[in-house]
Amino acid sequence: MPIYAFRCEKCDHEYEALVPRMDETAACPECGGEKVARLLTAPADYRGSGGPEVPPCGQGGCASGQCPFS
């Protein structure tokens, strides 16, 4: 289930919530308001901390089986 960021239009509180579908929203945990705006957020960094930087497919010889990152 994806995590989305919201801002309550009633109390201006910003929060994140797990919602099952993209077209659903979650009521504000501060005031219970249901009129909320979905915020744009940056995508998560899937490498974790300290992991190697992996180039996009087809870079660094990956297509020929010579990938330096495998």
N, C-alpha and C positions, 0 to 999 in steps of 0.2 A: 504494500500500500504506500503510495507516495506521500511525502510531507510537503505541504504548501504553506506559504507565509500569507498572513492576512493582517488588515488594519480595520479595527472597528470604527464605523462612521459615527457612532454615538459617543464613545469616550476616547477615541484616538489611540487605543492600546494596540500595539503590534504583537503578534504571536504566531507560532507555527502549530499546525495540527495535521494529523493523519486523516486523510479522507479517501474513501474507497473509489470515488470517481472524480474526474477532473471538473465536471459541472456541479459538484456539490460543494458546500461551504460548511464551516464549523462555527457555532455561536461563540461569541467573545467570552473567555473565561473570567474576565474582570467584572463585566456588567450584565452579561447574558444577552447582549444585543445581537440581533440576527442580520442586521444590515452591515455587511462587511465587504471590503474590497480586497481582491487577491493582489499581492505584491509580486513584482518580478524579482527573481533572485538568481544568483550565479549558480551554475551547476556544481555539484559536489566534485571533489578531487578524489578519484577512485584509486589513485596510486598509494594513498596513505602517506604517513610521514617517513621520510628517508628512503623511499623506494626509487628505483631507477626511472628516468624519464623515457617513456616508450614513444617512438615516432609513429605517425600514421602508417597504416598498411602500405606496402609498396616502397617504403623508404629504406635506405641502408642495406639493400641487398636481400630483403625479406622474400621477395617474389622468387628469387633464384635459389632459396634455401640457405643463403649466406647471412642470415639476420644476426647482427652483432648483439641483439638483445635477448636471444633465446637461450 
